[in-house]
Amino acid sequence: MSAKIADTLVSECRDGNHPKIAGKWGYVAGMTLLALERAAVWNSEPRYNELVLHHMDGLIDKDGTISNYQLEDYNLDMINEGKNLFFMWKRTGEEKYHQAILRLVAQLKGQPRTSEGGFWHKKIYPFQMWLDGIYMSSPFLAEYGRVFDHPESFDEVARQILLIERKTRDPRTGLLHHAWDESREQRWCDKDTGQSFHVWGRAMGWYAMAVVDALEHFPIDHPQRGQIMGIFERMAYAIAHAQDQESGLWYQVMDQNGREGNYLEASASCMLTYALAKGQRLHYLAELDRKVVDLAYAGILSHFVTEDEQGVHLHRICHGAGLGGKKYRDGSYAYYISEQIVSDAQMGVAPFLLASIEMEMRGAEV
């Protein structure tokens, strides 16, 4: 299945560029390229590499300047595509990729913070931490720490992962709310806790993927590695408890299962399947039943996936959801279920590819 998904993405390209991400520096392009690179390695297929190389080469100037990127925006979403720079630097040896990595690290060094050191999601969202931002930045910074032997980076990653978990976790369900506003100014937050009102499935997916991807780079003797694994294990059981038992999938709003208007959503289901499968493969999850992951992936294939002469298609993807902003998003249940539902959007296809690779690796290990 991973080869089918990657082949579909490649078949959609024109002149070596995928039209949905061509010329774009952003989190969706970053996750799509990362998934293709992993598919290239797993399937020993250089055609997937070529798409990644072509895209990245066109965005990075000789001095490491990144097209369509502005450091002064202090937007964590813009860090995510930087994960592909490590591969590019190793593959080509070109200094421009090294310099681009350093530019993104410089952003994180100056990223505005909450009073306890948590990264603001964006400069335009003062005192707000979002689960999305942990995925965008933490695995990148952990890989930087490993590649450049910079132990302080692991300390920073641990701070971000643990702080947002403490601020967003619902002790009743064990699930994490989408975001937290330290200032309590936003209409989307509870004035007592600062938490957003609901558990958005994709946000849980962002965080779960962030933890498992960042841990992969951590030195085994880091003093907070075991603690991060512990909160990941605790969260995995909460995710399993929220799983729809009939389909094996997860809802758009995970703390409102079965409520009228709620629906089983593809991107969250793929992200959570990926994170749990990888966590089991790397032995981060000690006792989570393998059937949870098997049921989830089977549910993805049976409920969300179709195939035709154009390739593999993924359906029931939430086009996007956020909080605040100019067109104000109030974080209500009605808001989350009102967002457009689409097919073949890459914020669903990319985690579907990542989950498929993990499931195939998992099968290969049996």
NUDRENFI-861084 format. One line per 10 residues: number of its first residue (from 1); their letters; for each residue x, y, z of C-alpha. Coordinates in nm, 4 decimals, decimal comma, padded with zeros to 6 digits. Layout:
BEGIN
NUM	A	X/Y/Z ~ ... $
***
This chain:
BEGIN
1	MSAKIADTLV	00,0000/00,0000/00,0000 ~ 00,2837/00,2465/00,0735 ~ 00,4144/00,2067/-00,2822 ~ 00,0635/00,2576/-00,4228 ~ 00,0175/00,5808/-00,2270 ~ 00,3598/00,7136/-00,3237 ~ 00,3079/00,6144/-00,6867 ~ -00,0200/00,8056/-00,6850 ~ 00,1540/01,1189/-00,5543 ~ 00,4266/01,0893/-00,8176 $
11	SECRDGNHPK	00,1722/01,0339/-01,0953 ~ 00,0055/01,3632/-01,0029 ~ 00,3280/01,5595/-01,0599 ~ 00,3831/01,7942/-01,3497 ~ 00,7395/01,8802/-01,4581 ~ 00,8706/01,7209/-01,1408 ~ 00,6454/01,9236/-00,9098 ~ 00,3324/01,8217/-00,7259 ~ 00,0745/02,0942/-00,7968 ~ -00,0556/02,1014/-00,4384 $
21	IAGKWGYVAG	00,2847/02,1865/-00,2889 ~ 00,4901/02,3255/-00,5780 ~ 00,6961/02,6244/-00,4687 ~ 00,5529/02,6133/-00,1166 ~ 00,7438/02,6121/00,2109 ~ 00,5039/02,4950/00,4796 ~ 00,3923/02,2190/00,7082 ~ 00,1795/02,0255/00,4576 ~ 00,4564/02,0166/00,1981 ~ 00,7025/01,9218/00,4694 $
31	MTLLALERAA	00,5039/01,6224/00,5906 ~ 00,4341/01,5052/00,2347 ~ 00,8024/01,5161/00,1387 ~ 00,9056/01,3440/00,4615 ~ 00,6591/01,0639/00,3900 ~ 00,7891/01,0279/00,0342 ~ 01,1475/01,0123/00,1550 ~ 01,0614/00,7349/00,3990 ~ 00,8706/00,5553/00,1218 ~ 01,1809/00,5809/-00,0984 $
41	VWNSEPRYNE	01,3938/00,4133/00,1651 ~ 01,1381/00,1462/00,2561 ~ 01,0516/00,0569/-00,1035 ~ 01,4016/00,1134/-00,2490 ~ 01,2438/00,3448/-00,5044 ~ 01,4593/00,6432/-00,6153 ~ 01,1695/00,8069/-00,8042 ~ 01,0257/00,9216/-00,4726 ~ 01,3613/01,0752/-00,3760 ~ 01,3717/01,2667/-00,7016 $
51	LVLHHMDGLI	01,0470/01,4462/-00,6224 ~ 01,1812/01,5476/-00,2800 ~ 01,5152/01,6628/-00,4230 ~ 01,3521/01,8655/-00,6998 ~ 01,1121/02,0388/-00,4612 ~ 01,3681/02,1245/-00,1938 ~ 01,6397/02,2337/-00,4355 ~ 01,4070/02,4893/-00,5877 ~ 01,3303/02,6485/-00,2509 ~ 01,6790/02,6940/-00,1044 $
61	DKDGTISNYQ	01,9150/02,9597/-00,2428 ~ 02,2943/02,9232/-00,2400 ~ 02,3288/03,1157/00,0880 ~ 02,0597/02,9059/00,2610 ~ 01,7796/03,1583/00,2182 ~ 01,4428/02,9799/00,2098 ~ 01,1804/03,0940/-00,0407 ~ 00,8430/03,1947/00,1041 ~ 00,9823/03,1907/00,4587 ~ 01,0105/03,4864/00,6945 $
71	LEDYNLDMIN	01,1927/03,4208/01,0218 ~ 01,0383/03,7269/01,1846 ~ 00,6911/03,5732/01,1619 ~ 00,8006/03,3282/01,4349 ~ 00,5542/03,0731/01,3007 ~ 00,6162/02,7156/01,4195 ~ 00,4349/02,5780/01,1142 ~ 00,7282/02,6978/00,9042 ~ 00,9748/02,4737/01,0903 ~ 00,8172/02,1477/00,9753 $
81	EGKNLFFMWK	00,9577/02,1376/00,6223 ~ 01,3020/02,1804/00,7754 ~ 01,2973/01,8121/00,8704 ~ 01,3765/01,7368/00,5064 ~ 01,6899/01,9537/00,5129 ~ 01,8876/01,6942/00,7085 ~ 01,8341/01,4365/00,4352 ~ 01,9178/01,6921/00,1666 ~ 02,2419/01,7937/00,3357 ~ 02,3484/01,4339/00,3864 $
91	RTGEEKYHQA	02,2506/01,3371/00,0320 ~ 02,4088/01,6305/-00,1541 ~ 02,6690/01,7728/00,0826 ~ 02,5637/02,1223/-00,0271 ~ 02,6311/02,3897/00,2338 ~ 02,3095/02,5741/00,1523 ~ 02,1083/02,3056/00,3321 ~ 02,3264/02,3358/00,6410 ~ 02,2717/02,7114/00,6403 ~ 01,8959/02,6672/00,5996 $
101	ILRLVAQLKG	01,8916/02,4371/00,9039 ~ 02,0725/02,7040/01,1059 ~ 01,8176/02,9677/00,9999 ~ 01,5334/02,7586/01,1383 ~ 01,7251/02,6886/01,4590 ~ 01,7758/03,0647/01,4931 ~ 01,3994/03,1108/01,4735 ~ 01,3463/02,8653/01,7571 ~ 01,6118/03,0327/01,9692 ~ 01,4198/03,3589/01,9406 $
111	QPRTSEGGFW	01,0697/03,2104/01,9390 ~ 00,8412/03,4066/02,1745 ~ 00,7491/03,2086/02,4853 ~ 00,5046/03,1735/02,7699 ~ 00,6220/03,2550/03,1222 ~ 00,7349/02,8917/03,1676 ~ 00,9237/02,8790/02,8384 ~ 00,6616/02,7277/02,6087 ~ 00,6846/02,8302/02,2436 ~ 00,4019/03,0515/02,1206 $
121	HKKIYPFQMW	00,2472/02,8828/01,8187 ~ 00,2930/03,2025/01,6158 ~ 00,3961/03,5589/01,6913 ~ 00,0414/03,6655/01,5978 ~ -00,1007/03,4264/01,8624 ~ 00,0441/03,5706/02,1864 ~ 00,0842/03,3340/02,4842 ~ -00,0808/03,0433/02,2992 ~ 00,0606/02,6917/02,2792 ~ -00,0972/02,4555/02,0252 $
131	LDGIYMSSPF	-00,0477/02,0801/01,9972 ~ 00,0138/02,1315/01,6245 ~ 00,3296/02,3292/01,6974 ~ 00,4912/02,0479/01,8932 ~ 00,4936/01,8321/01,5805 ~ 00,6180/02,1183/01,3653 ~ 00,9187/02,1976/01,5822 ~ 01,0144/01,9253/01,8307 ~ 01,1261/01,6415/01,5984 ~ 01,3239/01,8957/01,3926 $
141	LAEYGRVFDH	01,5012/02,0292/01,6995 ~ 01,5667/01,6780/01,8327 ~ 01,7241/01,5757/01,5021 ~ 01,9339/01,8919/01,5098 ~ 02,0498/01,7950/01,8592 ~ 02,1546/01,4501/01,7401 ~ 02,3188/01,5517/01,4114 ~ 02,5084/01,8487/01,5569 ~ 02,5744/01,7007/01,9026 ~ 02,3836/01,9794/02,0754 $
151	PESFDEVARQ	02,2453/01,8388/02,4041 ~ 02,0669/02,1620/02,4957 ~ 01,8280/02,0956/02,2080 ~ 01,7033/01,7774/02,3751 ~ 01,6383/01,9741/02,6937 ~ 01,4330/02,2238/02,4940 ~ 01,2332/01,9517/02,3204 ~ 01,1585/01,7861/02,6527 ~ 01,0432/02,1187/02,7955 ~ 00,7968/02,1766/02,5098 $
161	ILLIERKTRD	00,6550/01,8217/02,5056 ~ 00,6071/01,8001/02,8812 ~ 00,4791/02,1542/02,9340 ~ 00,2006/02,1426/02,6775 ~ 00,0940/01,7984/02,7982 ~ 00,0576/01,9366/03,1499 ~ -00,1350/02,2425/03,0312 ~ -00,3765/02,0709/02,7898 ~ -00,4465/01,7294/02,9437 ~ -00,7998/01,6528/03,0605 $
171	PRTGLLHHAW	-00,7598/01,4353/03,3719 ~ -01,1026/01,2842/03,3116 ~ -01,0300/01,1418/02,9656 ~ -00,6508/01,1571/02,9515 ~ -00,6803/01,3290/02,6124 ~ -00,5210/01,6629/02,5273 ~ -00,7202/01,9707/02,4325 ~ -00,6225/02,1414/02,1085 ~ -00,4483/02,4422/02,2648 ~ -00,3829/02,6484/02,5758 $
181	DESREQRWCD	-00,3910/03,0260/02,6253 ~ -00,1805/03,1410/02,9179 ~ -00,3360/03,4882/02,9046 ~ -00,6968/03,3545/02,9129 ~ -00,7812/03,6304/02,6654 ~ -00,9189/03,4191/02,3816 ~ -01,2882/03,3417/02,3477 ~ -01,1949/02,9845/02,2537 ~ -01,0541/02,9012/02,5981 ~ -01,1866/02,8120/02,9407 $
191	KDTGQSFHVW	-01,1199/03,1129/03,1629 ~ -01,0147/02,8945/03,4567 ~ -00,7801/02,6496/03,2821 ~ -00,6856/02,8341/02,9636 ~ -00,7608/02,5151/02,7697 ~ -00,9534/02,5165/02,4442 ~ -01,2951/02,3579/02,4820 ~ -01,2490/02,0341/02,2883 ~ -01,0138/01,7539/02,1827 ~ -00,9613/01,7838/01,8089 $
201	GRAMGWYAMA	-00,8594/01,4501/01,6582 ~ -00,5909/01,5846/01,4278 ~ -00,4340/01,7878/01,7079 ~ -00,4039/01,4686/01,9119 ~ -00,2449/01,3152/01,6046 ~ 00,0047/01,5997/01,5715 ~ 00,1128/01,5588/01,9328 ~ 00,1344/01,1781/01,9253 ~ 00,3464/01,1896/01,6089 ~ 00,5645/01,4613/01,7602 $
211	VVDALEHFPI	00,6474/01,2531/02,0661 ~ 00,7300/00,9326/01,8806 ~ 00,9342/01,1126/01,6136 ~ 01,1292/01,3248/01,8630 ~ 01,2056/01,0309/02,0927 ~ 01,3711/00,8497/01,8051 ~ 01,6551/01,1051/01,8186 ~ 01,6939/01,1262/02,1989 ~ 02,0061/00,9821/02,3629 ~ 01,9117/00,6891/02,5819 $
221	DHPQRGQIMG	02,0642/00,8544/02,8891 ~ 01,8724/01,1812/02,8638 ~ 01,7180/01,2406/03,2095 ~ 01,3685/01,3089/03,0690 ~ 01,3544/01,0416/02,7997 ~ 01,1755/00,7937/03,0252 ~ 00,9323/01,0578/03,1476 ~ 00,8359/01,1465/02,7911 ~ 00,7859/00,7772/02,7178 ~ 00,5705/00,7498/03,0267 $
231	IFERMAYAIA	00,3324/01,0269/02,9249 ~ 00,3218/00,8795/02,5741 ~ 00,2211/00,5411/02,7176 ~ -00,0439/00,6987/02,9408 ~ -00,1789/00,8940/02,6453 ~ -00,1807/00,5837/02,4229 ~ -00,4265/00,4155/02,6590 ~ -00,6490/00,7258/02,6515 ~ -00,6375/00,7203/02,2701 ~ -00,7255/00,3511/02,2678 $
241	HAQDQESGLW	-01,0177/00,4181/02,5037 ~ -01,1499/00,6849/02,2627 ~ -01,1276/00,4489/01,9634 ~ -01,4578/00,3615/01,7990 ~ -01,4820/-00,0099/01,8670 ~ -01,6839/-00,0963/01,5596 ~ -01,4684/00,0763/01,2974 ~ -01,1361/00,1035/01,4825 ~ -01,1207/00,4726/01,3920 ~ -01,1295/00,8067/01,5723 $
251	YQVMDQNGRE	-01,3755/01,0930/01,5600 ~ -01,3184/01,4500/01,4449 ~ -01,3934/01,5645/01,8026 ~ -01,2499/01,2912/02,0222 ~ -01,4190/01,3868/02,3477 ~ -01,7646/01,3831/02,1844 ~ -01,7945/01,0316/02,0409 ~ -02,1406/00,9607/01,9051 ~ -02,2650/01,3185/01,9339 ~ -02,4873/01,4325/01,6480 $
261	GNYLEASASC	-02,2780/01,5693/01,3613 ~ -01,9523/01,4144/01,4754 ~ -01,7825/01,1886/01,2213 ~ -01,4965/00,9437/01,1853 ~ -01,2092/01,1453/01,0402 ~ -00,9249/01,0204/00,8208 ~ -00,6247/01,2402/00,9045 ~ -00,6549/01,1898/01,2805 ~ -00,7067/00,8164/01,2367 ~ -00,3976/00,7883/01,0148 $
271	MLTYALAKGQ	-00,1810/01,0002/01,2460 ~ -00,2784/00,8094/01,5572 ~ -00,2309/00,4754/01,3816 ~ 00,1165/00,5834/01,2710 ~ 00,2182/00,7044/01,6168 ~ 00,0936/00,3949/01,7990 ~ 00,2410/00,1540/01,5422 ~ 00,5801/00,3264/01,5533 ~ 00,5668/00,3432/01,9316 ~ 00,5165/-00,0322/01,9446 $
281	RLHYLAELDR	00,7899/-00,1006/01,6889 ~ 01,0433/00,1046/01,8864 ~ 00,9299/-00,0453/02,2198 ~ 00,8085/00,2857/02,3594 ~ 00,4712/00,1271/02,4393 ~ 00,5093/-00,1651/02,6774 ~ 00,1634/-00,3179/02,6978 ~ -00,0729/-00,1537/02,4483 ~ -00,2651/-00,4301/02,2733 ~ -00,1516/-00,4768/01,9114 $
291	KVVDLAYAGI	-00,5151/-00,5254/01,8166 ~ -00,5773/-00,1525/01,8744 ~ -00,3418/-00,0667/01,5883 ~ -00,4442/-00,3571/01,3654 ~ -00,8112/-00,2623/01,3983 ~ -00,7328/00,1026/01,3259 ~ -00,5398/00,0358/01,0055 ~ -00,8012/-00,2109/00,8832 ~ -01,0634/00,0563/00,9514 ~ -00,8713/00,3134/00,7486 $
301	LSHFVTEDEQ	-00,8560/00,0799/00,4504 ~ -01,2206/-00,0225/00,4690 ~ -01,3822/00,3138/00,5537 ~ -01,1664/00,5835/00,3940 ~ -00,9772/00,4323/00,0978 ~ -01,0773/00,3699/-00,2610 ~ -00,8686/00,2739/-00,5648 ~ -00,9199/00,3410/-00,9358 ~ -00,7134/00,3895/-01,2513 ~ -00,5730/00,7166/-01,1075 $
311	GVHLHRICHG	-00,4426/00,5398/-00,7984 ~ -00,5259/00,5407/-00,4266 ~ -00,7700/00,7937/-00,2792 ~ -00,8298/00,8918/00,0837 ~ -01,1663/01,0369/00,1840 ~ -01,3302/01,2011/00,4889 ~ -01,0441/01,4400/00,5630 ~ -01,1118/01,7574/00,7617 ~ -00,9743/02,0314/00,5365 ~ -00,8375/02,2259/00,8322 $
321	AGLGGKKYRD	-00,9238/02,3658/01,1730 ~ -00,7701/02,6283/01,3970 ~ -00,8452/02,8740/01,6726 ~ -00,8852/03,2508/01,6779 ~ -00,7538/03,4438/01,3798 ~ -00,9076/03,7148/01,1642 ~ -01,2068/03,5017/01,0717 ~ -01,2518/03,4038/01,4334 ~ -01,2672/03,0312/01,5145 ~ -01,4261/02,9915/01,8548 $
331	GSYAYYISEQ	-01,3254/02,6294/01,9285 ~ -01,6855/02,5200/01,9801 ~ -01,8150/02,1772/01,8865 ~ -02,0241/02,3381/01,6134 ~ -01,7093/02,4972/01,4704 ~ -01,5072/02,1747/01,4469 ~ -01,7813/01,9828/01,2694 ~ -01,8522/02,2727/01,0321 ~ -01,5133/02,2654/00,8590 ~ -01,5117/02,1290/00,5040 $
341	IVSDAQMGVA	-01,4639/01,7534/00,4530 ~ -01,2497/01,6703/00,1501 ~ -01,0721/01,3873/-00,0317 ~ -00,7033/01,3446/-00,1171 ~ -00,5825/01,6456/00,0825 ~ -00,2189/01,5901/00,1715 ~ -00,2663/01,6541/00,5414 ~ -00,4475/01,3204/00,5267 ~ -00,2569/01,1421/00,2497 ~ 00,0870/01,2046/00,4037 $
351	PFLLASIEME	00,0046/01,0448/00,7415 ~ -00,1726/00,7639/00,5553 ~ 00,1559/00,6965/00,3740 ~ 00,3521/00,7167/00,7003 ~ 00,1079/00,4803/00,8736 ~ 00,1223/00,2344/00,5840 ~ 00,5029/00,2233/00,5979 ~ 00,4899/00,1574/00,9725 ~ 00,2335/-00,1195/00,9311 ~ 00,4445/-00,2811/00,6588 $
361	MRGAEV	00,7566/-00,2584/00,8750 ~ 00,5590/-00,4038/01,1614 ~ 00,4506/-00,6930/00,9418 ~ 00,8072/-00,7485/00,8283 ~ 00,9191/-00,7854/01,1886 ~ 00,6746/-01,0660/01,2726 $
***
